[in-house]
Amino acid sequence: PFTVTESVDLATNHAKSLSVNTKIIHISDIVSSYKDKSSLFSEQLSEGNLHSRIRMSLLYGAAFSSNNLVIGTSNKSELLIGYWTKWGDGGTDFLPIGDLYKTQVFELGKILDIPYEILVRKPTAELWPDQTDEHELGFTYEELDGVLFELERFHSASQVNEKTGISIEKIDKIKGLIQASIHKRVFPPVCKIGLRTVGLDWRETIGSR
């Protein structure tokens, strides 16, 4: 954590109930060292991204020392609109819930008996005090998932509006977020020079030969 919030207690208590070991590393001093050396992180969003990237650096340090992988927590809703930090919480080894919408994650949480206090808490990345996902985005996750579900099926904005009752303005905003975050979901562009190019036409998947 950057500051101690209820997230620490919620996560720690749930981890204990599952017999999962935890280690808390406060990042406030690390963040301060960056800000003391440079003015590059003076903006609120820039510092928020810094927090996320520092956390991921620590997670990869732990993964290296224990010969383990880093599990990502991003879901389909966040991935599609780019609501995650590039090389921060998005820089993981695998995403087990990456094809589940946020509302589906909540339903899964109920099935898995996730503590009520966690399930009813407003989603927040805690990038700054009182920050919540839905307030920052300007729509609820239920609205977002309703739109994304229809867009996944190649429906037009007018069709989505007709099916969900969600305003065209919000639908267009969500479509704009998807378009603007494409760079987060693809391999960094490589200039095509050779016969087969990494990230373009050198085809491979994990487990392939």
C-alpha positions as CSV (number, residue, x, y, z in Angstrom):
1,P,0.0,0.0,0.0
2,F,0.9,3.7,-0.4
3,T,-1.2,4.5,2.6
4,V,-2.9,2.0,4.9
5,T,-6.5,1.6,3.9
6,E,-9.3,-0.9,4.6
7,S,-8.0,-2.9,1.6
8,V,-5.0,-4.1,3.6
9,D,-7.2,-5.6,6.3
10,L,-9.7,-7.0,3.9
11,A,-7.0,-8.7,1.8
12,T,-5.0,-9.9,4.8
13,N,-8.0,-11.4,6.6
14,H,-9.2,-13.2,3.5
15,A,-5.7,-14.5,2.8
16,K,-5.5,-15.8,6.3
17,S,-8.8,-17.6,5.9
18,L,-7.4,-19.4,2.9
19,S,-4.0,-20.1,4.6
20,V,-2.3,-17.9,2.0
21,N,0.9,-16.2,3.2
22,T,1.1,-12.4,2.8
23,K,3.8,-9.8,2.9
24,I,3.1,-6.1,3.2
25,I,5.6,-3.7,1.6
26,H,4.8,0.0,2.0
27,I,5.7,1.9,-1.2
28,S,5.4,5.5,0.1
29,D,9.1,5.9,0.6
30,I,9.8,4.5,-2.9
31,V,7.3,6.9,-4.5
32,S,8.9,9.8,-2.6
33,S,12.3,8.8,-3.8
34,Y,11.1,9.1,-7.4
35,K,9.4,12.4,-6.8
36,D,12.4,13.8,-5.0
37,K,14.6,13.1,-7.9
38,S,12.3,14.3,-10.7
39,S,9.2,16.5,-11.4
40,L,7.9,14.0,-13.9
41,F,5.4,12.5,-11.5
42,S,3.8,15.7,-10.2
43,E,0.5,15.1,-11.9
44,Q,-2.1,13.0,-10.1
45,L,-2.6,10.5,-12.8
46,S,1.1,10.2,-13.5
47,E,1.8,9.5,-9.8
48,G,-1.0,7.0,-9.8
49,N,0.6,5.1,-12.7
50,L,3.9,5.2,-10.8
51,H,2.3,3.5,-7.8
52,S,1.0,0.7,-10.0
53,R,4.4,0.2,-11.7
54,I,6.3,0.2,-8.4
55,R,3.9,-2.5,-7.1
56,M,4.5,-4.6,-10.2
57,S,8.3,-4.2,-9.9
58,L,8.1,-5.5,-6.3
59,L,5.8,-8.4,-7.4
60,Y,8.3,-9.4,-10.1
61,G,11.1,-9.2,-7.6
62,A,9.2,-11.6,-5.3
63,A,8.4,-13.9,-8.3
64,F,12.1,-14.0,-9.3
65,S,13.3,-14.8,-5.8
66,S,10.7,-17.6,-5.4
67,N,10.7,-18.9,-9.0
68,N,7.0,-18.2,-9.4
69,L,4.8,-16.4,-11.9
70,V,2.8,-13.1,-11.3
71,I,-1.0,-13.5,-11.5
72,G,-2.9,-10.6,-12.9
73,T,-6.3,-9.5,-11.7
74,S,-7.6,-7.6,-14.7
75,N,-11.0,-8.6,-16.0
76,K,-12.5,-8.3,-19.5
77,S,-14.3,-5.0,-18.7
78,E,-11.0,-3.3,-17.6
79,L,-9.0,-4.8,-20.4
80,L,-11.3,-3.7,-23.2
81,I,-11.5,0.0,-22.1
82,G,-7.9,0.2,-21.1
83,Y,-8.7,0.7,-17.4
84,W,-5.3,-0.5,-16.2
85,T,-1.7,0.8,-16.2
86,K,0.5,-0.2,-19.0
87,W,3.5,-2.1,-17.4
88,G,1.8,-1.7,-14.1
89,D,-1.1,-3.9,-13.1
90,G,-1.3,-4.9,-16.7
91,G,2.2,-6.3,-16.8
92,T,1.6,-9.8,-15.6
93,D,2.4,-13.4,-16.7
94,F,-1.2,-14.6,-17.0
95,L,-4.8,-13.3,-16.5
96,P,-7.1,-16.0,-15.1
97,I,-10.2,-13.8,-15.1
98,G,-9.3,-11.8,-18.2
99,D,-12.2,-13.2,-20.2
100,L,-14.8,-12.5,-17.5
101,Y,-16.7,-9.2,-17.3
102,K,-16.6,-7.3,-14.0
103,T,-20.2,-8.2,-13.2
104,Q,-19.4,-11.9,-13.9
105,V,-16.4,-11.6,-11.5
106,F,-18.9,-10.4,-8.8
107,E,-21.1,-13.4,-9.5
108,L,-18.1,-15.7,-9.3
109,G,-17.2,-14.1,-6.0
110,K,-20.6,-15.0,-4.5
111,I,-20.2,-18.6,-5.6
112,L,-16.7,-18.7,-4.1
113,D,-18.0,-17.2,-0.8
114,I,-15.8,-14.1,-1.0
115,P,-16.4,-12.1,2.1
116,Y,-19.4,-9.8,1.9
117,E,-17.3,-6.7,2.8
118,I,-15.2,-7.2,-0.2
119,L,-18.1,-7.9,-2.6
120,V,-20.1,-4.7,-1.6
121,R,-17.1,-2.4,-1.5
122,K,-17.0,0.1,-4.4
123,P,-14.3,-0.9,-6.8
124,T,-11.2,1.3,-6.5
125,A,-7.6,1.2,-7.6
126,E,-6.8,3.6,-4.7
127,L,-4.7,5.7,-7.0
128,W,-5.7,8.7,-4.8
129,P,-7.9,9.4,-1.8
130,D,-11.6,8.6,-2.4
131,Q,-11.0,7.5,-5.9
132,T,-13.6,5.0,-7.3
133,D,-13.6,3.3,-10.7
134,E,-17.2,4.1,-11.5
135,H,-17.0,7.8,-10.5
136,E,-13.8,8.2,-12.6
137,L,-15.3,6.4,-15.6
138,G,-18.7,8.2,-15.5
139,F,-20.8,5.0,-15.7
140,T,-21.4,1.9,-13.7
141,Y,-19.9,-1.5,-14.3
142,E,-23.4,-2.8,-15.0
143,E,-23.8,-0.2,-17.7
144,L,-20.3,-0.9,-19.1
145,D,-20.8,-4.6,-19.2
146,G,-24.2,-4.3,-20.9
147,V,-22.6,-2.2,-23.7
148,L,-19.5,-4.4,-24.0
149,F,-21.6,-7.6,-24.1
150,E,-23.5,-6.2,-27.1
151,L,-20.4,-4.8,-28.9
152,E,-18.7,-8.2,-28.6
153,R,-21.6,-9.5,-30.7
154,F,-20.9,-6.8,-33.4
155,H,-24.0,-4.8,-32.6
156,S,-24.1,-1.1,-33.6
157,A,-24.5,1.7,-31.1
158,S,-28.2,2.1,-32.0
159,Q,-28.8,-1.6,-31.5
160,V,-27.0,-1.5,-28.1
161,N,-29.1,1.5,-27.1
162,E,-32.3,-0.3,-28.1
163,K,-31.3,-3.5,-26.3
164,T,-30.0,-1.9,-23.1
165,G,-31.6,1.5,-22.8
166,I,-28.2,3.0,-22.2
167,S,-27.7,6.4,-23.8
168,I,-25.9,6.8,-27.1
169,E,-23.6,9.3,-25.4
170,K,-22.3,6.6,-22.9
171,I,-22.1,4.0,-25.6
172,D,-20.0,6.3,-27.8
173,K,-17.8,7.1,-24.8
174,I,-17.2,3.4,-24.1
175,K,-16.5,2.8,-27.8
176,G,-14.0,5.7,-27.7
177,L,-12.2,4.1,-24.7
178,I,-11.9,0.8,-26.5
179,Q,-10.4,2.6,-29.6
180,A,-8.0,4.7,-27.6
181,S,-6.6,1.8,-25.6
182,I,-5.8,-0.6,-28.5
183,H,-2.1,0.1,-27.9
184,K,-2.4,-1.5,-24.5
185,R,-3.8,-4.8,-25.9
186,V,-1.2,-5.4,-28.6
187,F,2.5,-6.2,-28.7
188,P,4.5,-2.9,-29.1
189,P,4.6,-2.2,-32.9
190,V,7.7,-3.5,-34.6
191,C,9.0,-2.1,-37.9
192,K,8.5,-4.9,-40.6
193,I,12.0,-5.7,-42.0
194,G,12.6,-9.5,-41.9
195,L,10.7,-12.4,-43.3
196,R,8.7,-13.1,-40.1
197,T,8.4,-10.3,-37.5
198,V,7.8,-10.7,-33.7
199,G,4.3,-9.5,-32.8
200,L,3.2,-9.4,-36.4
201,D,3.6,-12.6,-38.4
202,W,5.9,-14.7,-36.2
203,R,3.0,-16.8,-35.0
204,E,3.3,-18.5,-31.6
205,T,1.4,-19.1,-28.4
206,I,2.4,-20.3,-25.0
207,G,3.1,-24.0,-25.1
208,S,3.7,-24.0,-28.9
209,R,6.9,-25.4,-30.4
